[in-house]
Amino acid sequence: MNIYNAPWIAREILVVESTDSTLVGVSGTIIEESRRTILVRTNSGEVILPKDVISFTIDSEEEVIDGSSVKQRPENRINRRYRRN
């Protein structure tokens, strides 16, 4: 299954790029996802990541996901088709 279409809850996330430099390098377990944000449990607490300003990887995959391309509800993202880069 394509990582774009898989459920992300309970998976590991790593922010590799962001327009907000304080978010680069944030990693942890995804505990909630909404249309515009991802809630992550890190070693230092919970962090809300806005999707439109981050690029990230899921479960150490090589594919980097642009957060602005997945700005829809998780239930809609799972059934959507994405272009391959």
N, C-alpha and C positions, 0 to 999 in steps of 0.2 A: 504494500500500500504506500502511496505517495505521502511523504511527511506533511504536506500541505493539507491533505484530507484526513489524516489520522487525528484521533483525540489527543490533546496535549496535556490534560490533567495528569498529575503524578509523574511527569517526565522532567528531565533536567534541561534547563535553559542556560545559555551563556550569551550575554550581549557583547557582540564583537565590534559594533559601530553605533554611534549615536550623535545627534546634533547637540545633545546635552552630555558634556564630557564626564560628568559625575556618574553616568549610567554605564559607561564602557567598563566591561569586566565584571559586571554584576552577574552572579550565577546562583542557582538554587533550584528548588523544586516548584513547578507550577501548581498552585492550589486552586486557582480560579481564573477563568477567562471570560471577558465580556467583549462587546463589540469594539471598544476602543482601548481596553487595557488588559494587562496580564498581571495577576497577583502572584508574587513569588515569595516562597519562604527561603530566606538565606540564613547563614550562620549568625548574623547580627539582627535578625528579625524579619518582618514582612515588608516587601517593597512593591509598590505599584508602578508598573512600567507602561507608559503610553505607547501604543503600537506605532503611531505615526512618526516617532522620532528615533526608533531603534531598528537595527538589523541584528539578527540573532541566529544561533544554531540550537537545535533540539537533539538531545541525547548524543552529543559529540559527532553528529553527522557532518559531512563536509559541506553540504549545501547550506548557504547562508540565506535566510529568509528576510526579505524586506518587509518590515512591519506594516508599512503603509499599503502593501498589496493584500494584506489579510485583515482589513478593517471591516469585518462583518461578524455577526454572531457566530459562535462556534458551530451551532447546528446548521447554519447556512454555509459555512466554510467547508464543512465535511463533504457536502454534496456538490460543491462548485468545481469547475474545471479550470486549471491554471495553465498558462503558457509556459513552456520550457524555455529557459534562456540559452 
